């Protein structure tokens, strides 16, 4: 895996073993990330330049790190898995972005209260078909993690239904192989 665009383009991202490792991590592919960021950069979404990014169920941190490479000001990574946090730390160090990042050990469905500014761009890539996506969205909303005009990118299995919460508007939806990306805009 590599950063596919921006200032860090081409830099390697450490990933789990091909089977996802012991934690069965499923990183967003380079191709899907490239397509997603093209959509974000050329659509009517939160500008990446200076954005505050939240990467929930971060895994390797690829989405948040890609956002930093493309101009985001800060990224906070949330994952409760030890293997995932180790990979994220390794990637943050290797890319030299420690001053722009935070890493929280936390269950994405139980984010709690945000004690910082809300986030402009949120990535949420919960384990497929485990029923965690909607509770994680609710937790982000209730905890004050979502900025008024935020863009939320949610990845699920291609055949996984997801009811749009009342505090979000569905802006786009695309399927890439076994995964589906939904892009939401927060209702101000």
C-alpha positions, 0 to 999 in steps of 0.5 A, a space after each residue: 500500500 502507498 499514499 496515492 496523492 499529494 505531498 507524500 505521494 508514493 510513500 509506503 504505508 505498512 499494512 497487515 498480512 495479506 489475510 488481514 493479520 490476526 485482527 483481520 484488518 481490511 485496508 481500503 485499497 489504493 485504487 478505492 482511495 484514489 477514486 474516493 479522494 478524486 470525488 472529494 476534491 472535485 465535488 462539492 465537499 469539505 475542502 481538504 486544505 487545512 481540514 480536521 479529519 477523524 478516521 474511525 475504525 482506522 485500521 492502518 490509518 490509510 484514509 487519514 494519512 491520505 488526507 494529510 498528504 493532500 493538505 488536511 491540517 490534522 488527523 485523529 485516528 480511532 481504533 481499539 485494536 492493538 495491531 491496528 494502533 501499532 500499524 497506525 503508529 508505524 505509519 505516522 512515524 514513517 511518514 513524519 506526520 506525528 505533529 499533525 496526528 492523534 491516536 485514540 484507543 477507543 471503540 468506534 461505537 462508543 466515542 464519548 464526548 469530543 473534548 476538542 473542535 469538531 471534525 470537518 471530514 470523517 472517515 468511518 470504515 467499520 468491520 463489514 456486516 457487524 452492525 457497527 456503522 449506524 451506532 458509530 455514526 450515532 456516537 459521533 453525532 451525540 458526542 459532538 465530533 461532527 462539524 456543522 458542514 462536515 463531510 462523512 465518508 462511510 465504507 460498508 460491504 457492497 450488499 450491506 444496507 445502511 439507513 441514513 440517519 436524520 442528521 445526515 444527507 446522502 450526497 453520493 454512493 459508489 460500489 467498488 468490488 466488495 465495498 461500497 462508499 457512501 458520502 454524507 453531508 452533515 445537516 447544519 
